[in-house]
Amino acid sequence: TFSGLGAYSDYKHLQIRMVARSTYPNSFDKVTFDIRLNGVSTNSYSQHGLFGTGSSVVSENGVGYSAMSGGNIPTNFATANTFGASVIDILDFSSSTKNTTIRSFNGYYAQSTRRVGLFSGFLNDTSAVTSITFTEGSTVYGFTAGSRFSLIGVK
C-alpha cells in the first residue's frame, strides 16, 4: 500500500513501475493483480482489457468490480525466477471533481505462456486518491521476495 499521497500534491499524475510474482502455490501459472484506491472495495470499479499471446488477442470489459485488474503476474508454480512487469498510470489522482482513471501496460512469462496487455479503468468516486493498494488475485497469498513497486510523481 502507498499511503499519504497528499504529499505528492506538486504532481499531476502518479506512475507505479512494478515487477512482481505471487506466492500462490497451486497449479495455476499466473494470477491477476488488483488495484484499489482509497481502500474502496465495493463494486465501484469499471475496466477494460486487451491482451495478446503472440498468436491470439482477447478483449474484456465490465462494470461493478471490487477492484481494478492491473494485469497478470506469474505464481510460484510458474517458471522459476520469472516476474511480471507493469507500468501503471494514475491520472489526475488529486482531482476531486472527476473519477480517477488508471491505465496499465503489463507483460509476463509463465511456463510456456507469454502475454502482453493494456488495461484501463476507473473508480466511480470523485474523491482525491490518498492511497493505492496492490493485492495478488486470490488476496490470500502475497508477493514473493524480489517484487518491487516504485512510485513516481509526474508533473
C-alpha positions as YAML, in Angstrom:
chain: A
units: angstrom
residues:
- id: 1
  name: THR
  ca: [0.00, 0.00, 0.00]
- id: 2
  name: PHE
  ca: [1.15, 3.50, -0.86]
- id: 3
  name: SER
  ca: [-0.48, 5.97, 1.54]
- id: 4
  name: GLY
  ca: [-0.16, 9.64, 2.43]
- id: 5
  name: LEU
  ca: [-0.35, 10.61, -1.23]
- id: 6
  name: GLY
  ca: [-1.32, 14.17, -0.31]
- id: 7
  name: ALA
  ca: [2.45, 14.74, -0.02]
- id: 8
  name: TYR
  ca: [2.58, 14.40, -3.82]
- id: 9
  name: SER
  ca: [0.41, 17.49, -4.37]
- id: 10
  name: ASP
  ca: [3.08, 19.05, -6.63]
- id: 11
  name: TYR
  ca: [2.36, 16.31, -9.19]
- id: 12
  name: LYS
  ca: [-0.49, 15.95, -11.68]
- id: 13
  name: HIS
  ca: [-0.27, 12.17, -12.14]
- id: 14
  name: LEU
  ca: [1.37, 9.20, -10.43]
- id: 15
  name: GLN
  ca: [3.16, 6.30, -12.07]
- id: 16
  name: ILE
  ca: [3.98, 2.97, -10.49]
- id: 17
  name: ARG
  ca: [6.57, 0.72, -12.04]
- id: 18
  name: MET
  ca: [6.42, -2.79, -10.70]
- id: 19
  name: VAL
  ca: [7.92, -6.22, -11.11]
- id: 20
  name: ALA
  ca: [6.10, -8.89, -9.13]
- id: 21
  name: ARG
  ca: [5.47, -12.56, -8.62]
- id: 22
  name: SER
  ca: [2.76, -14.20, -6.49]
- id: 23
  name: THR
  ca: [3.37, -16.71, -3.70]
- id: 24
  name: TYR
  ca: [0.25, -18.60, -4.89]
- id: 25
  name: PRO
  ca: [1.36, -22.26, -4.62]
- id: 26
  name: ASN
  ca: [-1.26, -24.18, -6.63]
- id: 27
  name: SER
  ca: [-1.13, -25.37, -10.21]
- id: 28
  name: PHE
  ca: [-2.01, -22.06, -11.88]
- id: 29
  name: ASP
  ca: [0.96, -20.43, -13.55]
- id: 30
  name: LYS
  ca: [-0.48, -16.90, -13.30]
- id: 31
  name: VAL
  ca: [-2.87, -14.78, -11.25]
- id: 32
  name: THR
  ca: [-4.23, -11.29, -11.73]
- id: 33
  name: PHE
  ca: [-3.11, -8.48, -9.52]
- id: 34
  name: ASP
  ca: [-5.65, -5.96, -8.32]
- id: 35
  name: ILE
  ca: [-5.51, -2.23, -7.63]
- id: 36
  name: ARG
  ca: [-7.70, -0.49, -5.05]
- id: 37
  name: LEU
  ca: [-7.84, 3.25, -4.45]
- id: 38
  name: ASN
  ca: [-8.54, 4.74, -1.00]
- id: 39
  name: GLY
  ca: [-9.35, 1.27, 0.36]
- id: 40
  name: VAL
  ca: [-12.57, 1.15, -1.68]
- id: 41
  name: SER
  ca: [-13.58, -2.49, -2.13]
- id: 42
  name: THR
  ca: [-17.23, -2.03, -3.09]
- id: 43
  name: ASN
  ca: [-18.40, -2.75, -6.62]
- id: 44
  name: SER
  ca: [-17.32, 0.71, -7.82]
- id: 45
  name: TYR
  ca: [-14.69, -0.09, -10.48]
- id: 46
  name: SER
  ca: [-15.12, -0.39, -14.24]
- id: 47
  name: GLN
  ca: [-12.41, -1.76, -16.51]
- id: 48
  name: HIS
  ca: [-11.32, -2.72, -20.00]
- id: 49
  name: GLY
  ca: [-8.55, -5.07, -21.08]
- id: 50
  name: LEU
  ca: [-6.83, -6.02, -24.31]
- id: 51
  name: PHE
  ca: [-4.10, -8.63, -24.28]
- id: 52
  name: GLY
  ca: [-2.29, -10.88, -26.70]
- id: 53
  name: THR
  ca: [-0.14, -14.00, -26.61]
- id: 54
  name: GLY
  ca: [1.53, -13.67, -29.99]
- id: 55
  name: SER
  ca: [-0.99, -15.99, -31.63]
- id: 56
  name: SER
  ca: [-4.29, -14.62, -30.30]
- id: 57
  name: VAL
  ca: [-5.86, -11.46, -28.95]
- id: 58
  name: VAL
  ca: [-8.52, -11.25, -26.25]
- id: 59
  name: SER
  ca: [-10.54, -8.28, -25.04]
- id: 60
  name: GLU
  ca: [-12.68, -7.89, -21.93]
- id: 61
  name: ASN
  ca: [-14.69, -5.22, -20.16]
- id: 62
  name: GLY
  ca: [-17.04, -4.89, -17.26]
- id: 63
  name: VAL
  ca: [-18.56, -2.77, -14.52]
- id: 64
  name: GLY
  ca: [-19.20, -3.34, -10.84]
- id: 65
  name: TYR
  ca: [-15.85, -4.81, -9.78]
- id: 66
  name: SER
  ca: [-14.49, -4.63, -6.22]
- id: 67
  name: ALA
  ca: [-11.01, -3.72, -7.58]
- id: 68
  name: MET
  ca: [-9.40, -2.99, -10.92]
- id: 69
  name: SER
  ca: [-7.25, -5.65, -12.57]
- id: 70
  name: GLY
  ca: [-3.81, -4.34, -13.49]
- id: 71
  name: GLY
  ca: [-2.78, -7.46, -15.42]
- id: 72
  name: ASN
  ca: [-1.21, -10.82, -14.65]
- id: 73
  name: ILE
  ca: [1.84, -12.00, -12.74]
- id: 74
  name: PRO
  ca: [3.45, -15.45, -12.52]
- id: 75
  name: THR
  ca: [2.90, -17.67, -9.47]
- id: 76
  name: ASN
  ca: [5.29, -19.97, -7.62]
- id: 77
  name: PHE
  ca: [4.08, -22.74, -9.94]
- id: 78
  name: ALA
  ca: [5.45, -20.86, -12.99]
- id: 79
  name: THR
  ca: [8.96, -20.98, -14.37]
- id: 80
  name: ALA
  ca: [11.44, -20.22, -11.58]
- id: 81
  name: ASN
  ca: [12.59, -16.63, -11.09]
- id: 82
  name: THR
  ca: [10.16, -15.09, -13.60]
- id: 83
  name: PHE
  ca: [8.31, -11.89, -12.73]
- id: 84
  name: GLY
  ca: [5.53, -9.88, -14.37]
- id: 85
  name: ALA
  ca: [6.26, -6.26, -15.21]
- id: 86
  name: SER
  ca: [3.84, -3.33, -15.32]
- id: 87
  name: VAL
  ca: [3.80, 0.42, -15.77]
- id: 88
  name: ILE
  ca: [0.68, 1.84, -14.13]
- id: 89
  name: ASP
  ca: [-0.51, 5.45, -14.50]
- id: 90
  name: ILE
  ca: [-2.96, 7.01, -12.05]
- id: 91
  name: LEU
  ca: [-4.21, 10.09, -13.88]
- id: 92
  name: ASP
  ca: [-5.27, 13.32, -12.12]
- id: 93
  name: PHE
  ca: [-5.04, 11.48, -8.79]
- id: 94
  name: SER
  ca: [-5.59, 14.60, -6.65]
- id: 95
  name: SER
  ca: [-8.69, 15.85, -8.50]
- id: 96
  name: SER
  ca: [-11.91, 15.88, -6.51]
- id: 97
  name: THR
  ca: [-14.13, 16.77, -9.48]
- id: 98
  name: LYS
  ca: [-13.83, 13.64, -11.65]
- id: 99
  name: ASN
  ca: [-13.43, 9.88, -11.41]
- id: 100
  name: THR
  ca: [-9.82, 8.70, -11.17]
- id: 101
  name: THR
  ca: [-8.63, 6.83, -14.27]
- id: 102
  name: ILE
  ca: [-5.96, 4.11, -14.22]
- id: 103
  name: ARG
  ca: [-4.12, 2.56, -17.13]
- id: 104
  name: SER
  ca: [-1.69, -0.32, -17.01]
- id: 105
  name: PHE
  ca: [0.74, -1.80, -19.51]
- id: 106
  name: ASN
  ca: [1.60, -5.32, -18.35]
- id: 107
  name: GLY
  ca: [3.57, -8.33, -19.51]
- id: 108
  name: TYR
  ca: [4.67, -11.67, -18.10]
- id: 109
  name: TYR
  ca: [6.13, -15.06, -18.97]
- id: 110
  name: ALA
  ca: [4.91, -18.15, -17.11]
- id: 111
  name: GLN
  ca: [5.65, -21.72, -18.22]
- id: 112
  name: SER
  ca: [5.00, -21.53, -21.96]
- id: 113
  name: THR
  ca: [2.55, -18.62, -21.70]
- id: 114
  name: ARG
  ca: [3.67, -15.18, -22.81]
- id: 115
  name: ARG
  ca: [1.24, -12.31, -22.60]
- id: 116
  name: VAL
  ca: [1.29, -8.55, -23.03]
- id: 117
  name: GLY
  ca: [-1.72, -6.44, -22.12]
- id: 118
  name: LEU
  ca: [-3.22, -2.99, -21.90]
- id: 119
  name: PHE
  ca: [-5.74, -2.37, -19.14]
- id: 120
  name: SER
  ca: [-7.72, 0.73, -18.19]
- id: 121
  name: GLY
  ca: [-10.44, 1.53, -15.74]
- id: 122
  name: PHE
  ca: [-11.78, 3.96, -13.21]
- id: 123
  name: LEU
  ca: [-13.14, 4.21, -9.71]
- id: 124
  name: ASN
  ca: [-16.67, 5.60, -9.71]
- id: 125
  name: ASP
  ca: [-15.85, 8.12, -6.97]
- id: 126
  name: THR
  ca: [-14.61, 11.71, -7.27]
- id: 127
  name: SER
  ca: [-12.55, 11.72, -4.07]
- id: 128
  name: ALA
  ca: [-8.86, 12.59, -4.38]
- id: 129
  name: VAL
  ca: [-6.68, 9.48, -4.18]
- id: 130
  name: THR
  ca: [-4.91, 9.20, -0.82]
- id: 131
  name: SER
  ca: [-3.83, 5.53, -1.00]
- id: 132
  name: ILE
  ca: [-3.16, 2.83, -3.59]
- id: 133
  name: THR
  ca: [-3.21, -0.85, -2.58]
- id: 134
  name: PHE
  ca: [-1.98, -3.80, -4.63]
- id: 135
  name: THR
  ca: [-3.04, -7.39, -3.97]
- id: 136
  name: GLU
  ca: [-2.47, -10.55, -5.91]
- id: 137
  name: GLY
  ca: [-5.67, -12.04, -7.28]
- id: 138
  name: SER
  ca: [-6.53, -14.53, -4.54]
- id: 139
  name: THR
  ca: [-5.82, -11.94, -1.78]
- id: 140
  name: VAL
  ca: [-4.90, -14.89, 0.47]
- id: 141
  name: TYR
  ca: [-1.32, -15.01, -0.73]
- id: 142
  name: GLY
  ca: [1.11, -12.18, -1.31]
- id: 143
  name: PHE
  ca: [4.04, -11.13, -3.44]
- id: 144
  name: THR
  ca: [7.36, -13.01, -3.39]
- id: 145
  name: ALA
  ca: [10.66, -11.58, -2.21]
- id: 146
  name: GLY
  ca: [12.18, -9.61, -5.06]
- id: 147
  name: SER
  ca: [8.87, -7.99, -6.06]
- id: 148
  name: ARG
  ca: [9.28, -4.22, -6.35]
- id: 149
  name: PHE
  ca: [6.83, -1.32, -6.55]
- id: 150
  name: SER
  ca: [8.26, 2.13, -7.32]
- id: 151
  name: LEU
  ca: [6.12, 5.28, -7.04]
- id: 152
  name: ILE
  ca: [6.95, 8.23, -9.31]
- id: 153
  name: GLY
  ca: [5.31, 11.65, -9.46]
- id: 154
  name: VAL
  ca: [4.64, 13.07, -12.95]
- id: 155
  name: LYS
  ca: [4.27, 16.82, -13.48]
...
